[in-house]
Amino acid sequence: MRFIETWTPATLVETRDLSPSIREFLILPDQFDGAAYPVGSHINVAVTINGQPETRSYSLVGEADPSGFRIAVRRAEDSRGGSRYMWQLAPGARLDVTLPSSLLAVDWSRKHYCLVAGGIGITPIVGAAQALVRRDAGVTLHYAVRSRRDAAYLDHLAALLGDRLVVHASDEGGRLDLDALFASLPPDALALFCGPMRMLDAARHAWLGAGRPLPDLRYETFGSSGSLPTEAFRVRLKGSDVEFEIPRERSMLDVLNAAGHEVMYDCKRGECGLCAIDVVDVQGEIDHRDVFFSDHQKQENQKICACVSRARGTITVDTLHRADAI
Ligand code: FES
């Protein structure tokens, strides 16, 4: 069960390899007006994984472009199948996509902005950097990558930002020290972050450790990153013998809804919390991959965002949907 989402047919116009593992896709909807969209916007793309229809959410790269929507996809061997599907597409392929939407509200009135990207998390940050430079705001981008060879959009960002781009390449010993970075920022600075879950956890701790208000750290993450490897796990329904296996390429939300449980959802990115369901027992470990619950709520393990979070072992949940209604 989902709130209204507008899908539109589109064509994959061209692809471009930005690194050995990151490919850019230019997608042109049949009806396209090139209208501006907010920083941090993403589109959903209809994909097919093991013969099943699924959707994947990708951040738009850069500000509005008259040639179409630009996304970049990292080919992840441990992915749930979305990146494999995207990488096998050739120009001319037909796709269904949604119109851009964003849950990232940015206060543009600050004097100082600190952008932080980890790996493929650079995708929404490119547009933020462009918008801030256009506004003549004070901005620095810290881009953490394994190596420069793995980094996307480096040349573009270097031309845009000059020495305000700081690359932290781990193969050059360039570790990003978030504690030192956040402690050094001016008091009114706003940080925009996008990166994997572990890095986000570190960023939140460093931000609070620097005595800064958490609302001044805005973030995006991607639901495919967690603390545990992406593996199959089992979900048991409270008060019944019903048990589901959640394969590595599908979400708990999709499996429950395919079985008629009508779990509500909206973003499917771990951001809105609408898909949260009650957890009544954990035999194993939950891997919370959402950015909706607080650290404290995640430790309590009383709820799980079914769209992105996963587990090891077996968890028992209460979907509040009764068997005689299915
Ligand atoms: S649908 Fe938004 S957090 Fe799951």
Boltz pocket constraint, residues with backbone or C-beta under 6 A from the ligand:
constraints:
  - pocket:
      binder: B
      contacts: [[A, 264], [A, 265], [A, 266], [A, 267], [A, 268], [A, 269], [A, 270], [A, 271], [A, 272], [A, 273], [A, 274], [A, 275], [A, 276], [A, 290], [A, 292], [A, 305], [A, 306], [A, 307], [A, 308]]
      max_distance: 6.0
